[in-house]
Amino acid sequence: MNNQPSREFLFDKKKYKILIIGLLVIVFGFILMSGGGSDNPNVFNPDVFNFRRIRLAPTVVLSGFGICIYAILKRK
């Protein structure tokens, strides 16, 4: 007489692990983008335009999004 549907997760354990790894890669990319500010707003700091913030961090963030998309679209 128990007509309640059974609850199951949307993804399996492996897909959740891949998704969490993708989210951690995204967070790491945003950490790479941070920093390099100046205490005085009248002084220009050229560290804003270094390789880490312009090339590496956006690439890491985009690869994290790719990992998350892979985890969502992966079949069981």
Helices and strands as residue ranges (DSSP letters): H 13-33, G 46-49, H 51-51, I 52-56, H 57-73
